[in-house]
Amino acid sequence: MLKRRRVLIADESPAIRLQLSELVRALDHEVRSTASPATVLRWLAQEAADLVILEAGGESAERVREIRQAYPELPILLTSARPNLGTAVEAAGLGALELLAKPIQTAALQRAVTRALMRPQDPDTASAQARAVRDEQQPLIGSGAVMQHIFRTLAGLAEPNLPVLIWGESGVGKARVARALHDLGPRREAPFVRVSVGGFAAEPLAQELAGDVRSAGRIAQAREGSLMLEGVDDLSFEAQSRLLHVLKDQLFRTDVRTRPRLICSARQDLRLALEQGRFREDLFFRLSTATVRLPALRERPEDIPDLARVLLVRAQRSGLPAKQIDAQALARLQRHPWPGNIRELDNLLRRACAFYPEALVTEAIVERELEPVDNAPGRLAPAAAPDTPGSSLTPAAALGGLYQGMMAAVEKPLLQAALTASEGDVGRAAALPGISVRAFNRKLASYAALPAADAANDVDDREESGALLASGRPSVREREAGHP
């Protein structure tokens, strides 16, 4: 159960303010409400709060920016009477955790408030994430025995100019290891040039590396730095022969001090390709004076917690929301086989940052993202059921029949109750949920059960609503606007 928190609300409609306040108080939180977002900003300067709920649009956008700048950790929820993709993108750009549609649905609001107030409380989680900020500066992450062996190997290869072959499954970090070798060695001030050679035909490959009369090749561009050739195991036999010729002519015949260091990568052990006759023996020995095999992520699960926290730091630095991750989520990550290795883990955590409003990545979020593609919210699947954690910034179109069904079940009786309470006075009835008379009439028309028929005359809003109540029919005005 969440401890009692302080929530500030701003909305122009007294009815909406009352509704929001009562729903938040039902969760046993303290509430202050106002019509002006500027007042919320003034309250924040006087006393701390745990959550702010504002109406999207108008003055609120600038106030949200001011709140976000002054109180970057304060969660913000936005509400809108016209939620669509544009307002959702705007809300996300302002740093709002969620965008809630009006009329406000009780369950949706209370779930959003609960998620927004579930800030990370575990001091061990917070301190571990703080360590990750420092660790992020390291080129490679891992404290287990497997990675310690890799570190010792790379330390021995940093200074010499030996050609190095790095191999391992896709996504294990071969390019990062190559860059670490460059940055840790004496060539760190010179260029680091990466070339993906897999799939190149023989002559285009030769031109890419050696250049021509019009432009310098990649070997010359690397100068006295490092040249990384990625995917050498994907070269055809003819391309391998041409590569060997270019390297002999352009690289190995020059002074070792003035030529770039050669680092190659492959997804498989080239010795196996050599035994199967798929790789040239002379090229193999040219490329692999020293060989480093990078383990798959499933081979070093003990490193996943540190690695996950560092990836969250990098996600934040790329513009995604800051997140922490709890122990149960980390344990679940350690049980996954990770066929896509570090790249797959990075993608999952970035989806968790982008598509979930919670500040804490939990086991439920990880489970959701590890589900098949058709069910994961980070992969543009249909919207989750109401109890499922997910992003409320999903475009309304993705909610499909679920949204329409919920609105029909909840909004229609609310409109009817408002009319009953106001004794048929549509002006007063529309004021109760805080919407315009025209919007009230439009909603009534959309829920009408009877087929539409022509109306004799266009009428005043209040007269029109009475006719709609009696007949269940939309007016001429609404049919001309394209409403059913």
Summary of the structure (lengths in Angstrom):
residues: 484
radius of gyration: 30.7
end to end distance: 45.3
largest distance: 96.4
contacts: 1529
relative contact order: 0.09
helix: 52%
strand: 11%
